[in-house]
Amino acid sequence: MDIAVIGPEKFAFQDMACIELALSYRPSGTFTLVPEPSGGEYANLTWGGASKQILEVQVKGAKGTAGIKHLAEYIALFPNRKAKGSLFERLLSDETRHALFILTARCNDELVPLLRKQPPVGRPAKQCPSSNDLGRVSVFF
C-alpha cells in the first residue's frame, strides 16, 4: 500500500476513534473535544469545570506489536517544528494533563499494566502506584 491509501485510512481511523471517545464521555457531563487543536495534531478532551482536566488522545495506526520502546517514542514526540513541549514535558509540568494512546498494533506484555479495553470515563484512574507519573498514561486497544 502507498501513502495515498494509508494516509486517508489512518485519518479516518483517528476521526472514528475521536467520535467513539466523545460518545463514551456523554454520560460524564460537560466536556469539549477538539480533534486537532491549533498547533497540535492530536485530540484534546477537556472536562471538569473549575478543576479542569485535559486528556491528550493520540491515535497510532501501526502494524505489528507495540511495546515500551514505542510508548517512549510517542511520549517523547515534540510539536511540529518545535524543540520544546514534548508530551513528556507537558505531562510532568501539568498534573491535570493525562494521555491516552489508541493503538491499532497489538500490545506486548510490557504494556499490559497500562491497557484499557475502553477509554476512561470521568477522571482517569491511576493504573500504576501513585508515585509513578505513568499512572496518567493509558493505552486503549
C-alpha positions in Angstrom: 0.0 0.0 0.0 1.2 3.5 -0.6 0.7 6.8 1.3 -2.2 7.7 -1.0 -4.2 4.8 0.6 -2.7 4.5 4.0 -2.8 8.2 5.0 -6.6 8.7 4.5 -7.3 5.4 6.2 -5.3 6.5 9.3 -7.1 9.9 9.3 -10.5 8.2 9.1 -9.5 5.8 11.9 -8.4 8.8 14.0 -11.7 10.6 13.4 -13.7 7.4 14.3 -11.7 6.9 17.5 -12.4 10.5 18.5 -16.1 10.1 17.8 -16.2 6.9 19.9 -14.3 8.7 22.7 -16.8 11.6 22.6 -19.8 9.3 22.8 -18.3 7.4 25.7 -17.9 10.7 27.7 -21.5 11.9 27.2 -22.8 10.4 30.5 -19.9 12.2 32.4 -21.3 15.7 32.0 -20.0 18.7 30.1 -16.8 18.3 28.1 -15.1 19.6 25.0 -13.3 17.6 22.4 -11.1 19.3 19.9 -9.9 16.8 17.3 -6.9 18.8 16.1 -6.2 21.9 18.3 -4.3 24.8 16.8 -0.6 24.0 16.6 -1.3 20.3 17.5 -2.1 17.2 15.7 -3.8 15.1 18.4 -7.2 15.4 20.0 -7.7 17.1 23.4 -10.6 16.2 25.6 -11.2 18.7 28.4 -13.7 18.3 31.3 -14.2 19.2 35.0 -15.2 22.9 35.1 -13.1 24.7 37.7 -10.9 21.6 38.3 -10.2 21.3 34.6 -8.7 18.0 33.4 -7.1 17.5 29.9 -6.8 14.2 28.1 -4.5 14.2 25.2 -5.6 11.5 22.8 -3.0 10.1 20.4 -4.2 7.6 17.8 -1.4 5.5 16.4 -2.1 3.3 13.3 0.6 0.7 13.0 1.1 -3.0 12.2 2.9 -5.5 14.4 3.4 -5.2 18.1 3.9 -2.1 20.3 6.0 -2.1 23.4 7.7 0.2 25.9 10.1 1.4 23.1 7.1 2.6 21.0 5.4 4.2 24.0 8.6 6.1 24.8 8.8 7.3 21.2 5.1 8.5 21.5 5.7 10.3 24.8 8.9 11.9 23.5 7.2 13.4 20.4 7.6 17.1 20.1 5.1 19.5 18.5 5.8 20.1 14.8 8.8 22.3 14.2 9.5 22.9 17.9 12.3 21.8 20.2 10.3 22.2 23.4 6.9 21.0 24.7 7.1 17.2 24.2 4.2 15.2 25.6 6.6 14.0 28.4 7.3 17.6 29.3 3.6 18.5 29.2 2.7 15.6 31.5 5.4 16.4 34.0 4.6 20.1 34.2 0.8 19.8 34.4 -0.9 17.4 36.9 -4.3 18.0 35.2 -3.0 16.6 31.9 -3.4 12.9 31.0 -2.5 10.9 27.9 -4.5 8.2 26.1 -3.0 6.2 23.2 -5.3 4.4 20.9 -3.3 1.8 19.0 -4.0 -0.4 16.1 -0.9 -2.5 16.8 -1.0 -5.4 19.3 0.5 -4.5 22.6 3.2 -6.7 24.1 3.4 -7.8 27.7 5.3 -4.7 28.8 2.2 -2.5 28.1 -0.3 -4.8 29.9 -0.3 -2.7 33.1 -1.4 0.4 31.1 -4.1 -1.3 28.9 -7.8 -0.5 29.0 -10.4 -2.2 27.0 -12.3 1.1 26.6 -11.5 4.8 27.1 -11.7 6.0 30.7 -14.9 7.7 31.7 -14.7 10.5 34.2 -11.3 11.3 35.7 -8.8 8.7 34.5 -8.0 6.2 37.3 -4.3 5.7 38.2 -3.2 2.3 36.9 0.2 2.3 38.5 1.4 3.2 42.0 0.8 6.8 42.9 4.5 7.6 42.9 4.6 6.8 39.2 3.7 9.5 36.8 2.9 6.9 34.1 -0.4 6.5 36.0 -1.6 9.3 33.9 -0.9 7.4 30.7 -3.3 4.8 29.3 -3.3 2.6 26.2 -6.6 1.8 24.6 -6.9 -1.1 22.1 
